[in-house]
Amino acid sequence: MPRISVAPVYGAGRNGPLCSLLKIDEDVNILLDCGWDDMFRVQDVAALAEVAPTVTQVLISHPDILHLGALPYAKKHFGLDAPVYATLPVHKMGQMYLYDQYLSRQEVQDFELFSLDDVDDAFGSFNTLQYSQTVQLTTKGKSVSITPFNAGHLVGGTVWRINVDGEDVVYAVDINHRKDLHLNGANLEQIFDKPALMITSGSSSLVSPVSKQARDREFLGSIMNTLRHDGNVLLPVDTAGRVLELICLLETHWQKNQLGNYELVLLTSVAYNTMEFAKSQLEWMNTSFTTSFEHTRTNAFSTKFMKICHSKSDLLKLPKKPRVVMASLASMESGPARELLIDWAMVPNNLIVFTQSPVADSLGHHLQTGLSGSVRVQVSRRIPLEGKELEQHIMMEEEKRIKEEKGEKGVDTKENAAFSLESARTASGALARLASTSNGSSVLEVVDHGFKDVLIEGFVPSEDCAGPLFPFKAEVKEEDEYGEVIDASRFEIDLNEEDIAVANSAEAMDVEFEADARPTKVVSIGMTLHLRATVMLMDFEGKSDSYSMKTIIGNIGPRELVVVSGSYDAVQTLIKGVKSGDSPKVHDPDNLQFVSVSSAAISSFSLKMSEDLLRVIQLQSIGPYSVAWVQGRVEEKEDDSGNAEHVLGPVEKKFRSQHTAAFVGDFSLGDLRHDLVRSGIKTELVQGVLVCDDLISIQRAGPDNEIVIQGPLSPKYYKVRDILYNQYSICS
């Protein structure tokens, strides 16, 4: 029986980033998510350093920062070097989230926690899966497989099934059972049935159910009222997640009402890439998108009214008219949303609508919880160095370059000296020569001359020298990461006057680029922002509410439940909701407090079949499995290492019990009807009953959907029954 335990690495007791560790025996350590938040405090993820080197696999459930934001940092600083599994949208959109974070931060600070290269390196270890695709993990002596299913929260969002020797562990955080405009809802009750363990989050346990129609009506009404009064609307959004739902809603409204008088804008540093990825990921979204594309070639994300901008300067180039701008970041810690807030917050006609839960201690959190009054903000921007600062920077860089060159020359000198010394030792250490013996034959005589100075002048060797050797210094070629550095002077050509004129014009064009590429610094000033604009909170989070979560957990029926994140009140509300009747055993551990799954929750264990038993059973291939009806006796024996193991051996014939045949597999009445017609039997489907030749009926009945066949005993009856039996694999 496998030993399964789980603990939150960080995130327990609060609404925020998720990261948990699932242990299976001693050799499988699966990291479940690797999140951070927009505050990027290193102390929040410091606990990951303790477990990262032992991780064997990483499963990512969603593409946002809360679920994968710490991956580049953990890979670079904590030694996290395990393969990562996720769906394709999580891989692509996750990169967009981290690119946007880095580019936005770099504009207002010297952000050094990770670089774009670190992001690419982290995502280079991803293995992408389709929904319902099962992957067998490489483990020692046990069967562990993973399968992703739709979570309904973000595009590509995943509920993970980890199957351990036939027992299911379900990792389901941030799920949404309701169908959105761009996503299908999660349907976990039809996938999972009484798993041994379910791992979930309590973050949405305090959310009350709302009517989507009423919410959308209020949202669109508030926006249109603001635009008609010449105001602007700011929607702080995430980079590539729930923003897609807002795009679908607003673009549809703009098209339906032909609102060309108002601008609709998506403003993020990766807006174009996000939209291109969304266009190519329709198969992961609402089935209506796929159907529409197949029939009319209409792509829901080929927008007609929404414009794409990558910076505030791009936005200012658009015609001046009332506008709705979806800008990142949702936390307003950086990015164009923060810039627009400073410009628009003090205008009474403007509207700011928050559509997601705030990140604790962020500017967005202060605005959402305050809703009015004043807030202190830090305004930062990056400007080029000028004057003495620029000169000082250039001098420091030059000193640094000279120091590095001297260091490299020092290394080269030492290497060359070592090479020359070793060459001399090799040449003069021993000399093989032919020596004449007394009988005139030649033999190979090895003469050891020891270490001598063999670097002599002229062509005549001295008497005590092994041979003439001349000084030679090999040319040391400079190399970079692409190989040998090319000397551009070797490819220079003489230019005539016309060419020189063209070159001078090109240099003039390069001046602006060089100015942009100059060294920069960040300047910051503090200011008090007096909030005059209207602030609203609208729930477009896309998570199941408190009542729905309790219902889903009850229908799935896990034998044990572990809540790995959520505020204290939210977790206690969830625990109280699921503890009724035949409820699971519920745990809410602290960070790095491991909870072991009890043996009562795991209803299966491994047996070794004896060779005597294997000789008497009849294995039958059913799909990828070999199945047989087995009667045996369990005995405890010692293996070659002296460890106890359970062995299933045969029982004597007089103790064997009688059993009925087992019908393995399933089919639809439509498939059966097709086979009957091919056999020349007339069939008709009447209200769920398959009628054969007006004599024999076949239907599903009872709570277990059992197949019932009725009719008079006759050759026709047995023929129909044989065709019915052929739909199954019969294990007798």
Protein Blocks (a to p, Z undefined) as FASTA:
>chain_A
ZZdddddfbhghiacdddddddehjlbccdehjaddfkopaklmmmmmmmmmmpmbdcdf
bfcfklmmmmmmmmmmnopacdcdddfklmmmmmmmmmmmmmmmmmmoccfkbcfklmmm
mmmmpccddehiacddddehiacddddddehlaghiacddddeehiacdddehiafbdcf
kbccddfklmpghifbdcddfklmmpccddfklmmmmmmmmmmmmmmnopacdddddfkl
mmmmmmmmmmmmmmmnopakbccddddfklmmmmmmmmmmmmmmcfklmmmmmmnopafk
lcfkbccdfbfklmmmpccdddddddddfklmgcjklmmmmmmmmpmkbccddfbdcdeh
iaklmmmmnopajdddddddddddehjllmmmmmmmmmmmmmmmmmmmmmmmmmmmmmmm
mmmmmmmmpccdddddfkopacdddddebjadfbdghjbdcfkbgbdcdddddddddddf
kbpaddfklmgccddfklmmmmmmmmmmmmmmmmmmpccdddddddddddfbdcddddfk
opacfklmmmmmmmnopabdcdfbdcfklmmmmmmmmmgcjadddddddehiacdddfkl
pmcdcddddfklmmmpccddehjbccddddddddddddfkopacdddddddfklpccddd
ddeddddfklmmmmmmmnopacddeehiacehhlaccddedjkopacdeddddfklmmmm
mmmmmmpccdZZ
